[in-house]
Amino acid sequence: MSQGTELRHARHLSQEQLAQTLSVKQAAVSKLERRTDMYISSLRNFIKAMGGDLEITAKFPDGAIQISQFEDIAAKTERGSLTSSG
């Protein structure tokens, strides 16, 4: 069972109910649940449709950083504001 399916079952929702909340067809929910990877925005919308919020935390040996806006990070990377080292 996929994590999306597990989340939906834990919230006692059918694919049809979730599809209605997301304004998509039931088949789209089924396809989304079967994906092994997905955009964070898709996962965020999926969880919001179930009444939740997605929180992502990067864990490092010296602490953790909660990432609240992947869109902001992506925009900065595209503009060259962030550089990767390595």
Phi and psi in degrees as GROMACS dihedral restraints (atoms count N, CA, C in turn):
[ dihedral_restraints ]
;  ai    aj    ak    al  type     phi  dphi    fc
    3     4     5     6     1   -74.3    20    10
    4     5     6     7     1   162.2    20    10
    6     7     8     9     1   -63.4    20    10
    7     8     9    10     1   -36.8    20    10
    9    10    11    12     1   -61.2    20    10
   10    11    12    13     1   -43.3    20    10
   12    13    14    15     1   -64.8    20    10
   13    14    15    16     1   -42.0    20    10
   15    16    17    18     1   -61.6    20    10
   16    17    18    19     1   -43.3    20    10
   18    19    20    21     1   -60.4    20    10
   19    20    21    22     1   -46.9    20    10
   21    22    23    24     1   -63.8    20    10
   22    23    24    25     1   -43.2    20    10
   24    25    26    27     1   -63.7    20    10
   25    26    27    28     1   -40.4    20    10
   27    28    29    30     1   -62.7    20    10
   28    29    30    31     1   -27.9    20    10
   30    31    32    33     1   -92.9    20    10
   31    32    33    34     1     3.4    20    10
   33    34    35    36     1    56.6    20    10
   34    35    36    37     1    46.8    20    10
   36    37    38    39     1  -117.4    20    10
   37    38    39    40     1   144.8    20    10
   39    40    41    42     1   -89.4    20    10
   40    41    42    43     1   163.8    20    10
   42    43    44    45     1   -60.3    20    10
   43    44    45    46     1   -36.5    20    10
   45    46    47    48     1   -63.8    20    10
   46    47    48    49     1   -43.0    20    10
   48    49    50    51     1   -63.6    20    10
   49    50    51    52     1   -44.4    20    10
   51    52    53    54     1   -66.3    20    10
   52    53    54    55     1   -39.7    20    10
   54    55    56    57     1   -60.7    20    10
   55    56    57    58     1   -41.8    20    10
   57    58    59    60     1   -63.3    20    10
   58    59    60    61     1   -42.5    20    10
   60    61    62    63     1   -63.9    20    10
   61    62    63    64     1   -38.6    20    10
   63    64    65    66     1   -83.6    20    10
   64    65    66    67     1    -6.4    20    10
   66    67    68    69     1    59.8    20    10
   67    68    69    70     1    44.0    20    10
   69    70    71    72     1  -132.2    20    10
   70    71    72    73     1   173.5    20    10
   72    73    74    75     1   -81.4    20    10
   73    74    75    76     1   156.8    20    10
   75    76    77    78     1   -57.3    20    10
   76    77    78    79     1   -36.8    20    10
   78    79    80    81     1   -60.9    20    10
   79    80    81    82     1   -33.6    20    10
   81    82    83    84     1   -67.1    20    10
   82    83    84    85     1   -37.3    20    10
   84    85    86    87     1   -66.5    20    10
   85    86    87    88     1   -43.5    20    10
   87    88    89    90     1   -59.1    20    10
   88    89    90    91     1   -45.6    20    10
   90    91    92    93     1   -63.0    20    10
   91    92    93    94     1   -42.8    20    10
   93    94    95    96     1   -61.3    20    10
   94    95    96    97     1   -41.8    20    10
   96    97    98    99     1   -67.1    20    10
   97    98    99   100     1   -28.8    20    10
   99   100   101   102     1   -81.9    20    10
  100   101   102   103     1   -13.1    20    10
  102   103   104   105     1   -65.5    20    10
  103   104   105   106     1   140.9    20    10
  105   106   107   108     1   -88.1    20    10
  106   107   108   109     1   -18.2    20    10
  108   109   110   111     1  -143.4    20    10
  109   110   111   112     1   155.3    20    10
  111   112   113   114     1  -156.9    20    10
  112   113   114   115     1   161.5    20    10
  114   115   116   117     1   -64.7    20    10
  115   116   117   118     1   147.0    20    10
  117   118   119   120     1   -61.4    20    10
  118   119   120   121     1   -36.6    20    10
  120   121   122   123     1   -62.0    20    10
  121   122   123   124     1   -37.1    20    10
  123   124   125   126     1   -67.1    20    10
  124   125   126   127     1   -44.5    20    10
  126   127   128   129     1   -62.8    20    10
  127   128   129   130     1   -42.5    20    10
  129   130   131   132     1   -59.3    20    10
  130   131   132   133     1   -46.1    20    10
  132   133   134   135     1   -64.4    20    10
  133   134   135   136     1   -40.1    20    10
  135   136   137   138     1   -59.5    20    10
  136   137   138   139     1   -46.5    20    10
  138   139   140   141     1   -70.7    20    10
  139   140   141   142     1   -40.4    20    10
  141   142   143   144     1   -61.0    20    10
  142   143   144   145     1   -37.7    20    10
  144   145   146   147     1   -63.2    20    10
  145   146   147   148     1   -23.0    20    10
  147   148   149   150     1   -93.1    20    10
  148   149   150   151     1     3.4    20    10
  150   151   152   153     1    92.0    20    10
  151   152   153   154     1    13.2    20    10
  153   154   155   156     1  -113.9    20    10
  154   155   156   157     1  -179.7    20    10
  156   157   158   159     1  -127.8    20    10
  157   158   159   160     1   142.9    20    10
  159   160   161   162     1   -93.3    20    10
  160   161   162   163     1   128.0    20    10
  162   163   164   165     1  -121.5    20    10
  163   164   165   166     1   131.4    20    10
  165   166   167   168     1  -121.0    20    10
  166   167   168   169     1   130.2    20    10
  168   169   170   171     1  -124.2    20    10
  169   170   171   172     1   130.2    20    10
  171   172   173   174     1   -92.6    20    10
  172   173   174   175     1   123.1    20    10
  174   175   176   177     1  -106.0    20    10
  175   176   177   178     1   131.2    20    10
  177   178   179   180     1  -126.1    20    10
  178   179   180   181     1   162.3    20    10
  180   181   182   183     1   -56.4    20    10
  181   182   183   184     1   -31.6    20    10
  183   184   185   186     1  -100.8    20    10
  184   185   186   187     1    10.4    20    10
  186   187   188   189     1   150.1    20    10
  187   188   189   190     1  -177.2    20    10
  189   190   191   192     1  -127.8    20    10
  190   191   192   193     1   149.9    20    10
  192   193   194   195     1  -127.8    20    10
  193   194   195   196     1   123.8    20    10
  195   196   197   198     1   -81.8    20    10
  196   197   198   199     1   128.5    20    10
  198   199   200   201     1   -97.7    20    10
  199   200   201   202     1   116.4    20    10
  201   202   203   204     1  -101.4    20    10
  202   203   204   205     1   -26.6    20    10
  204   205   206   207     1  -136.4    20    10
  205   206   207   208     1    92.6    20    10
  207   208   209   210     1   -65.2    20    10
  208   209   210   211     1   -29.9    20    10
  210   211   212   213     1   -62.1    20    10
  211   212   213   214     1   -40.5    20    10
  213   214   215   216     1   -64.3    20    10
  214   215   216   217     1   -42.3    20    10
  216   217   218   219     1   -65.0    20    10
  217   218   219   220     1   -43.9    20    10
  219   220   221   222     1   -62.1    20    10
  220   221   222   223     1   -42.6    20    10
  222   223   224   225     1   -63.8    20    10
  223   224   225   226     1   -42.6    20    10
  225   226   227   228     1   -66.0    20    10
  226   227   228   229     1   -39.2    20    10
  228   229   230   231     1   -63.7    20    10
  229   230   231   232     1   -43.5    20    10
  231   232   233   234     1   -63.8    20    10
  232   233   234   235     1   -34.0    20    10
  234   235   236   237     1   -82.4    20    10
  235   236   237   238     1    -6.9    20    10
  237   238   239   240     1    85.2    20    10
  238   239   240   241     1    13.0    20    10
  240   241   242   243     1   -74.2    20    10
  241   242   243   244     1   -26.4    20    10
  243   244   245   246     1  -112.7    20    10
  244   245   246   247     1   138.7    20    10
  246   247   248   249     1  -125.0    20    10
  247   248   249   250     1   151.8    20    10
  249   250   251   252     1   -99.3    20    10
  250   251   252   253     1   146.7    20    10
  252   253   254   255     1  -106.6    20    10
  253   254   255   256     1   151.5    20    10
